[in-house]
Amino acid sequence: MPDVLCRLLLLVVLCPLVLMADERPPETDPQPGWAEVAATLHRLYPRLESFTGLVVSISRQRLYRLQDGQPRESWPVSTSRFGAGSEAGSYKTPLGLHRVRERIGEGLPEGAVIAGRIPTGEVAEIVPEPRRTADDFVTSRILWLEGMEPGLNQGEGVDSHQRYIYIHGTHEEGLIGQPASKGCIRMYNRDVIALFEETPSGTPVLILP
């Protein structure tokens, strides 16, 4: 009987700690919304039916990693609160085909602050509540994108690389899953670190409405 009571007490103590370790709501579908996203991909980019790379869906606020046209993993994201668009100074998330041009932050601790693509040595305090703060920290990792479609996301006035469009971590984790950024694609810090490890320079990134 004492052993049983000890185990029950241990569960009472440990269960809240386990729940606090990751405050994200559980996902029952490993690739939520993929059927809808796949239909959009095939309609807009039929030649990319066997696409291997990353697909970001603004409508679903989700990033998918594809292999030969099939989703292998996916993560919730946060795109621009100003909508979709490529104009310089618009703070919108650009659409179309991109590729990862530069990778920044390898080996940094989770939550490390990166300013001007240089680590500051600070670790951001994560905000788990769904609220905006006065700061717009880039944290943990950066995948810096380069547009591949002239006139849409490449070239004068619309260039994604010159607009510093990243996939990156954020301290405002409570806003992941809804449009909240100033053009970039935000991820949970843990997720962007995992994605970074699987994403070499040159990886195609397709951003869909």
Order of alpha helices (4+ residues) and beta strands (2+ residues): alpha-alpha-beta-beta-beta-beta-beta-beta-beta-beta-beta-alpha-beta
